[in-house]
Structures are given as C-alpha cells and as structure tokens.
Amino acid sequence: MHKTNQNQLPWSEQRSPTGKFCVHRKHLSLALGGIKDMGASGGGHPFDVELTRVPPGAANWPFHSHAVQWELFIVLSGSGEARTPEGVVPFAAGDCLLFPPGEAHLLSNTGEADLLYYIITDQPAADMMFYPDSDKWFIKPQRKFFRMREVDYYDAEDELPAA
C-alpha cells in the first residue's frame, strides 16, 4: 500500500506567459509512487489523479483532444464553462465531466472563486494530443510539440540508399 495526504502536498503552478491559461496542481498519483506519463505497461499506475485549482478568469489548458486518453473531471467547488466541439456547457460544484479520446475540450473558470476539481485519466503507454486552435500536436512519452506539414509519399526517398 502507498499512502499520502493531499493537504501536505505542494501546489505546482503551470501558467502561460499572459496568464490566460493557469493551473495549480497536486500530483496525487506521483506522490503515491506513479511515474509521469507512464501507465501500468511502463511500471506506473493504470490511472493518474490530480487535484487541480484554476483561478478566476483563467482556463486550464488550451483547447485540445487526446488520441487515446480518457479524462474525468470531478468538480469540487467553483463554476465554469467547458468548451467542446458542440459548443460551451456551463458546470458547477458536484458536476462530473467525461471526455473520451478524440473529443476536444477546455475548461474555463467563469466564477469569482477558484475552480477546484479532481482530474482522473487512464494512462495509455503513449498518447498524441491535437490543438485545433493553434494547429499544434504533442506526443508523449517523448513530450514533444510540433506542427505537421503535408509531403508527398516519396518525398526525399529517392536520395536514400535502397538497401
């Protein structure tokens, strides 16, 4: 058994340069011996749990979708809006939001107090995220951001050795 007390864990902050995106996180799974971005197949836990706090007026992360990861948000306090491909949905304390792979999402704190929620995710061995607003991709466990460009099937292949 592993045990931790979330009240004794420090908050870590992740903020965009302007503060438009800002989260404070307590990495519960890591405190219980989990491995970042590594599921059970890589020696980590089969799921990841974080306690997350978003200040008023901020969003958690840019609008994105996961290729294989599921995300469950359990709202403890505060209120906000979830942006999805179908539109904007308000939520408040007590609501649970489930985003399957492929469904883009972003949570914004539209209230006057901090938005506090648990996020529970499965831990696939690898995942790819797409950011439709900025046409950006992210892969993990490599933790690399990039933008794709279309090329021809044989692009640069004739210059390479055949054997």
C-alpha positions as CSV (number, residue, x, y, z in Angstrom):
1,M,0.0,0.0,0.0
2,H,1.1,3.6,-0.7
3,K,-0.3,6.5,1.3
4,T,-0.2,10.3,1.0
5,N,-2.1,13.2,2.4
6,Q,-3.2,15.7,-0.3
7,N,-3.2,18.5,2.3
8,Q,0.5,18.1,2.8
9,L,1.4,18.1,-0.9
10,P,2.7,21.3,-2.5
11,W,0.9,23.0,-5.4
12,S,2.8,23.2,-8.6
13,E,1.9,26.0,-11.0
14,Q,1.7,25.9,-14.8
15,R,1.0,29.3,-16.4
16,S,1.1,30.6,-20.0
17,P,3.1,33.9,-20.5
18,T,-0.1,36.1,-20.3
19,G,-1.8,34.0,-17.6
20,K,-4.7,33.2,-19.9
21,F,-4.0,29.5,-19.0
22,C,-3.2,28.8,-15.4
23,V,-3.4,25.7,-13.3
24,H,-2.2,24.8,-9.8
25,R,-1.8,21.1,-9.4
26,K,-1.2,18.5,-6.7
27,H,0.1,15.4,-8.3
28,L,-1.6,12.7,-6.1
29,S,-0.5,9.7,-8.3
30,L,3.1,10.8,-8.4
31,A,3.1,11.2,-4.6
32,L,1.8,7.6,-4.4
33,G,4.7,6.3,-6.5
34,G,3.3,6.8,-10.0
35,I,5.6,7.6,-13.0
36,K,4.7,10.7,-15.1
37,D,3.2,9.8,-18.4
38,M,3.8,6.1,-17.8
39,G,0.9,3.7,-17.4
40,A,1.0,0.2,-15.9
41,S,2.8,-1.2,-19.0
42,G,5.7,1.0,-18.2
43,G,5.8,0.4,-14.4
44,G,3.4,3.2,-13.5
45,H,-0.2,3.2,-12.3
46,P,-3.1,2.4,-14.6
47,F,-4.6,5.8,-13.9
48,D,-3.5,9.3,-12.9
49,V,-5.2,11.5,-10.3
50,E,-4.5,15.2,-9.7
51,L,-6.2,17.9,-7.6
52,T,-6.4,21.0,-9.8
53,R,-7.1,24.6,-9.0
54,V,-7.8,27.2,-11.7
55,P,-8.0,30.9,-10.7
56,P,-11.0,33.1,-11.8
57,G,-10.8,34.2,-15.4
58,A,-8.3,31.6,-16.4
59,A,-8.6,28.4,-18.4
60,N,-6.9,25.1,-17.6
61,W,-5.2,24.2,-20.9
62,P,-5.6,25.2,-24.5
63,F,-8.4,23.6,-26.4
64,H,-7.1,20.0,-27.2
65,S,-8.1,16.4,-27.8
66,H,-6.3,13.2,-26.9
67,A,-5.9,10.3,-29.4
68,V,-6.3,7.6,-26.8
69,Q,-6.5,9.0,-23.2
70,W,-9.8,9.4,-21.3
71,E,-10.3,12.3,-18.9
72,L,-12.8,12.5,-16.0
73,F,-13.2,15.9,-14.1
74,I,-15.0,15.9,-10.8
75,V,-15.8,19.5,-9.8
76,L,-15.5,20.1,-6.0
77,S,-16.0,23.9,-5.9
78,G,-16.4,26.9,-8.2
79,S,-18.1,27.1,-11.5
80,G,-17.1,27.4,-15.2
81,E,-17.6,26.5,-18.7
82,A,-16.5,23.5,-20.8
83,R,-15.7,24.3,-24.4
84,T,-16.4,21.3,-26.7
85,P,-16.7,20.9,-30.5
86,E,-20.5,21.1,-29.9
87,G,-20.4,24.4,-28.0
88,V,-20.0,25.7,-24.5
89,V,-21.5,23.9,-21.5
90,P,-21.7,25.5,-18.0
91,F,-20.8,23.4,-15.0
92,A,-20.6,23.9,-11.2
93,A,-19.6,22.0,-8.0
94,G,-20.9,18.5,-8.0
95,D,-20.8,18.1,-11.8
96,C,-18.7,15.4,-13.4
97,L,-17.4,15.8,-17.0
98,L,-16.1,12.9,-19.0
99,F,-14.1,13.4,-22.2
100,P,-13.4,10.4,-24.3
101,P,-10.5,10.2,-26.8
102,G,-11.0,12.4,-29.8
103,E,-13.3,15.0,-28.1
104,A,-11.6,18.4,-27.8
105,H,-12.1,20.3,-24.6
106,L,-11.1,23.3,-22.5
107,L,-12.3,24.2,-19.0
108,S,-12.6,27.9,-18.1
109,N,-13.2,29.4,-14.6
110,T,-16.1,31.8,-15.1
111,G,-16.8,32.3,-11.4
112,E,-15.4,34.7,-8.8
113,A,-13.7,32.0,-6.7
114,D,-11.1,29.3,-7.5
115,L,-12.3,26.4,-9.6
116,L,-11.3,23.2,-7.8
117,Y,-11.6,19.7,-9.3
118,Y,-10.1,16.3,-9.5
119,I,-8.9,15.0,-12.8
120,I,-8.6,11.3,-13.3
121,T,-7.1,9.9,-16.5
122,D,-6.2,6.5,-17.7
123,Q,-2.6,6.1,-18.5
124,P,-2.0,4.8,-22.0
125,A,1.5,3.8,-22.9
126,A,1.6,6.6,-25.5
127,D,-0.7,9.5,-26.5
128,M,-1.0,12.2,-29.0
129,M,-2.8,15.5,-28.5
130,F,-4.1,17.8,-31.1
131,Y,-4.7,21.6,-30.5
132,P,-7.2,22.7,-33.2
133,D,-6.9,26.5,-32.4
134,S,-3.1,26.6,-32.9
135,D,-2.8,23.6,-35.3
136,K,-0.2,22.0,-33.0
137,W,0.4,18.4,-31.9
138,F,2.0,16.9,-28.8
139,I,3.3,13.4,-28.3
140,K,4.1,11.5,-25.2
141,P,6.0,9.9,-23.6
142,Q,8.5,11.9,-25.8
143,R,6.9,15.2,-24.6
144,K,7.5,17.0,-27.9
145,F,5.3,19.7,-29.6
146,F,5.3,20.1,-33.3
147,R,3.3,21.2,-36.4
148,M,2.8,18.8,-39.3
149,R,3.3,19.6,-42.9
150,E,2.0,17.5,-45.7
151,V,4.5,15.9,-48.0
152,D,4.4,13.5,-51.0
153,Y,4.7,9.8,-50.2
154,Y,8.1,9.6,-52.0
155,D,9.4,12.9,-50.6
156,A,13.2,12.6,-50.0
157,E,13.1,8.8,-50.5
158,D,15.0,8.7,-53.9
159,E,18.0,10.3,-52.2
160,L,18.3,7.5,-49.6
161,P,20.0,4.1,-50.2
162,A,17.7,1.3,-51.2
163,A,19.2,-1.4,-49.1
